[in-house]
Amino acid sequence: MATQFVEQETVERIVQPKLEPAQIRSKIHGRIITTKVVGVSFENRQEVIARLQMGDRVWLEREPSNPFDFNAIKVSRSNGDQIGFLDRFLAANVTRWFDAYQKPVRGKVHLLTGSARDGYTLGVVIVFKLPKLQADHRKHCRKFNDWDE
């Protein structure tokens, strides 16, 4: 019981980070996070975003070898085309889940912004749910449940 309380306390501390108002770019509701993808104007990512539709599946995956941010979490389409990254402040707060889960986390396109026709940069807002750690008492180990399972 005590372990369960500590895990819940840790989850709440990480999921609801204490950030300066200027740094908050995400909506956090429990384990569900809605956030704008950053870095969308580099490496032909605008072309990838132009092919997206609301509701499309995206994958979030740790990229610890990223030379700019060791907490980097990249966002890609199902076919592997990269869309961008999570904001560095959010990534720093959720990295522990991604490291423990050790596989990509599913998400979906929540909103598409901008317009190439009017000269604005295209943008993407995604929603994803952090995996939930559940104890498996029969095997004395822990397992994660993703939100689609």
N, C-alpha and C positions, 0 to 999 in steps of 0.2 A: 504494500500500500504506500509506503514512504517513497519508494522508487517512482511510482506512478505520479505522486505529487510533485516530485523534483522534475520529472520529465515535462509535466504540464507547465510548471513555473518557467522552465527553460524555453519551452515553445512560446509562451506568451511574451517573454522578454525579447525573443528574436523576431517574432512575427510583428510585434508592434514596437518598432524601433523609436527611440527618442531622437528625432532629427530636428535640425533647425528648420523653420518654416520655409526658407528659401530652398532647402534641399528636398522637400517632399514633392514627389512627382507621381506618387502611387496612391491608390486607395486600397486599404488593407481591411478586410473583414474576416476575422478568424484566420483560417489558412488560405482563403481566397484572396488573390492579389490581382488587381487591375492596374496596368502600368503602360506607359508609353515606351516603345523601343527606341533606343538611341543609336547613333552611328549609322543611320539609314542613308546617308548621302555619300558613302564611300564605296569603292570597289564595285560599281555597277549594281548596287543594291536597289536603286530606284527602279530599275528594270524588273527586278524580282518582285518588288512591292506592287508594281503596276499590274502584275498577273494575279495578285491575291484577291480573295473575296471574303466578305465577312463570314465568320464561322469556319474558315479553313483551319485545319490542324497545324499547329506549330510545335516545335520541340525545343526545349531549353536544356542546355548542356554546359557543364563546367568546362572552362578552358584555362587550366592553371598555368599553361606555358605561354599565355598571352604576355607579350613584352610590355604592355602599357598598364595592365591591371592583373595582379595575380589572383584576384577574386572574380575575374571575368566569367560571365555566363552568357553564352551566345544563344541567339534565337534563330532557328532555321525552319524552312518549309519541310514537309515530309520527304521531298525529293533531295534534301540536303542543301539546297540553295540558302545561303545565309541572308537573313533580313537585317540583323544588327545585334545589339547587346542589351542586357538589362542595365539600367542606370547604376553607376559604380557604388552609390550609397546603399541602394536596395540590395545589390549583389553581395556587398560586404555583410549584410544582415541575414541573408538566406544561404550563404555558402555552406554552412554546416549541414543543412538538410541535403543539399546536392552531393556533398562529399559522403555522407552516410548512406544515401540512397544508391549511389554509384551507377546510375543509369539515367538517360534523359528523362525529363519530366514533360508530360503532355500539357499543352495549352491550346488556345484557339484565338483567332483574330476576332477581336471585339468591335473594333472600329477602324476605318480607314480615313485618313485626313489628308488635306492638301489637294492640289489639282495641278497636274503637269500642264494642262491646257492653259491655265492662267499664270503659269510661271512659278507656282509655289512648290516647295519640296513635298513629296508624298511622305506620309507618316503612318505608323501603325500603333494601335493600342491593343494589347493582348490581355487575356485573363488566364490565370493558371492557379492551381491549388497545390500547396506544398504537400508532399506525401505525409501520411500520418503513421507514426510509429506505433505498432501494436505488439504487445508481448505475446508470444506463443508459449504457454506454460507447459505444454506437452513436450516440446523439444528444448525448452530452456534457452530459447534464442529470441531474437527480435526480428520482425518482418515489417515491411512497409506496405501500405495500401495506397494506390494512386486513386484519384477521384473518379476515374472511369471504370473502376473495378467494383 
